[in-house]
Amino acid sequence: MPDILIKNTKVFYNNYLQPAEVLIEDGKIKQISREIDVQSLNQIIDAKGALTLPAGIDVHVHFRDPGLTEKEDWYTGSCSAAAGGITTVIDHPNTIPPTIDKKSFKDKMKIANRNSVVDFGLYGGVTGNISKLPELWELGATAFGEIFMAESTGALNIDEKCLDEALGVLKQLGALPCIHAEDDKIRLECEAYLKNDMSPESHSRARPNHCEAFAVEKAIQLIKKNATKAHFCHISAFESVGLLRKERYQDIKDGVPPMITSEAAPHHLFLSTKDWERLGSYGRMNPPLRDRRSVKMLLNALNDGTIDMVASDHAPHTEAEKDADIKSAPSGVPGVETLMPLMLVAVKRNLIPLGRMIDVTSKNPARIFKLDRFSKGSFAEGYDADLIVVDPGHVQEIKGDNLHSKAGWTPYEGMDGIFPEYTIARGEVVWDGELMASRGRGNFLPGKGLRSEDEE
């Protein structure tokens, strides 16, 4: 693997932005210093004043492989990640077949190993497969989810009794449950009431704020009952933030590490119900677009530490599928390639400090999902050289035609993004304006329960 020196750059190091050079050796960050004197190098990157920052870790992608590869596959999804500055992903289980037992897990891992250009983990699915959870953990599942409390893409939703049982088993395993919190009873009641309303914005009313908040409250009760850690996917509602803030405050007051963590998705941070007119059915996702009050609260929660990270919920569908009425179009939008560009623009516009942006896109995902065991998530000597070089002055218009997902479209069309000049993954340049990575170079990052075949 080539040794690289990044020169004429600025880094966010020791809590402030400063000029530096970065030496990469054997895939690791070897040295960070104002000046580095080396005799020979395979490659020098002249950043020309641009920033060198940690690459993103996206803990919430749906790469649709196997079974739904007309939407995305492991190669195209991971190429899209690399082009957007993401060097590690964790893939959710709602593929065909779903990743809910030994065979489906091993089959997906083989596909990812052969095709992914970025490092990856895999979730184990949770349905009525409670007896299968230990074997998924021993196979190396990074975590378990999305645990759907309401019907969504893939129909893997479970009831309260099953969730309670699953939390108990995952507690015993030491595994992290990741919950998609929407209440199915409220959803069904609202959808029945709105069955004749074909306006795109009716989807937000069909899954209103209290649909999510009620499920969050119910899940918190079960999490506490089982005394387990848990993670909430794509929190979106004003009221949900209040519930999570209360729990975080109590943990701080008690002087204990937080038992509950959460993520926000870019489409809930940077889009709102005002975008229904522009997006139509292309804006359908679960949870749905929220009003500006929730958007503002979500960004505040990201800044004050109530919400721990940003994850894309990359859930691509073809244009043919989305070009339907709001009741028929599938839920989900692509987003892995635009996560970092949107967050970097948010930094430029003073919506979030640079240090906090790094925390929520790299450091916290690595810590909470135990990827720091693999030297992920920190810009420090000895850690993996997972880096991006970005020019804050180079703001581009986001265009679906320029992205690398099979979807071929984006809900952020026409919005501003700051894309990486270089993406470096474990010391290898995988993107420099063109894809440089070889298919299958990504490493599998197993969860802590991995059991070797020799132990079986």
Helices and strands as residue ranges (DSSP letters): E 4-13, E 16-25, E 28-33, E 43-46, E 51-54, E 56-61, H 74-83, E 86-91, H 102-115, E 119-124, G 130-132, H 133-139, E 143-148, H 160-173, E 177-180, H 184-193, H 202-206, H 209-226, E 230-232, H 238-254, E 260-264, H 266-270, G 273-275, H 276-279, G 280-283, H 292-304, E 309-310, H 319-322, H 339-348, H 354-358, I 359-363, H 364-368, G 371-374, E 387-390, E 396-397, G 400-402, E 416-417, E 422-425, E 428-431, G 453-455
